Amino acid sequence: MEMHGRDKAYFNDAGDGALANFSQELQQIRRSQKRNCRILGVILLLLFLVLLALIIVAGTQARTIRRLKDRQGLLPHPNVTFASYSGDRSINGLTYGGSLFRGSGFWNPRTPLPAALTDHSAIGVGEVVYIIGGANASGAVLDQFLLFDPTFHNYTLLPPIPEPRYRFGAALLDNKIYVVGGRKDDLEVDASLAAAFYVYDIAKNEWFVGPDILEPHSDPCAAAINGKVYLVGGYDKNYGYLNKMQVFDPTTNKWSYGPDMPTPRGDLMCAAFEDEIYVLGGYYDTINKTQPFSSKMESFSPITQKWTTQPDLLTPRGDGAVAVLPGRKLLLIGGEGHYKDNDKLKYPKHTNEVFFGADDTWVEKAMIPTARFRTAAATAGGLTFVFGGSDACIDRVLCPALDTTAVFLDVDHPHVYIYLKDDAYNDNAALTTYPV
């Protein structure tokens, strides 16, 4: 088809317009690319500056830590300084005043127990916790055996203990739970003391009867280390305070006596820690004294067969709970105290302490929301759980039982300790006052 002149002009104009539009779009794309390149350059520059700032901060912190390790004061002040450990209780005439991170950590509630429980024990195994025996809100002693699963927040009933038991010791050794000592009823008579010894095989989900202990004790503590189970302290049938230690060897299936503990006491707490048995706090005979609870911590070495005095607790207490935390730490939870010299008024403690094995130092941690004693705690899956216990009471035997459960979330902080000139500003010194 032959195209007339006007049609040719139209198509030429259309082609020139399309070419012009294409050229404009190309220029816009180039300008956009340049703009994006400039933005990318600015972002890369900012990232470089942030990285440089982080390197500078890290270098500054490293120098600060080196100064701390050299025990050089960070503040040019005559009344206060800091150090990275507290092995010495004075620096240049200044008195140790506690941790810079005193009170750190968090407590969160967890699924309550099926029913209120007191004077029981808890053992952490892997990701779960076994809760053994105890007494209910009416004071009845139980043969109850529970499994707590923190992942699914539930409790499962397991085969009961062959005999009801409370105020006893429990330990974990070779995937077996050992239940030893304590009382089998709440009648407070000689026959209530339990000599029978029970072993729960986790793999078989079955209880076995072991040989009777050499002397029945109530309110002892137990721990296992180096292939043996240790039963320490407690009360005899007349509530005399004991320093006896009994040792069970599964290879011979026999009990024997170990070296006596230096400080007789009952209602004490113990744990396998730093390749030794650490024994904490408790209640001891205090004729004509107003503070019947102990702040003593002593450790026993199965290798040397000797006891060693360790740093005292920040606050005297008994009937609390102790658990081993990751990073060479012991967590001491709650416990019992008497208000001043009134031994009929028992009150539970809110305060909790962590012992740093690397520093040989106690540091107060966050207070537990519900104060408690006669409680139990265990570490499972890297977290520490506390179960039940008793609230404040005046009656010497039956105290209100709790069903509350909580988990402790620790804060991993630098080991920085304060040294002060004036004791009036020493928070650490105030921790021994009552009530706490």
Secondary structure, DSSP 8 states (H G I E B T S, - for coil): ----HHHHHHHHHHHHHHHHHHHHHHHHHHHHHHHHHHHHHHHHHHHHHHHHHHHHHHHHHHHHHHHHHTT--SS-BTTEEEES--SSSEETTEEEEEETTTT--EEEEE---SS-BBS-EEEEETTEEEEE--B-TT--B---EEEEETTTTEEEE----SS--BS-EEEEETTEEEEESSBSSSS-SGGGB---EEEEETTTTEEEEE---SS--BS-EEEEETTEEEEE--B-TT--B---EEEEETTTTEEEE----SS--BS-EEEEETTEEEEE--B---TT-S--B---EEEEETTTTEEEEE---SS--BS-EEEEETTTEEEEE--EEEETTEEEEEEEB--EEEEETTTTEEEEE---SS-BBS-EEEEETTEEEEEEEE--BSSSS---EEEEEEEEE-------EEEES-GGG-GGGGGGSS--
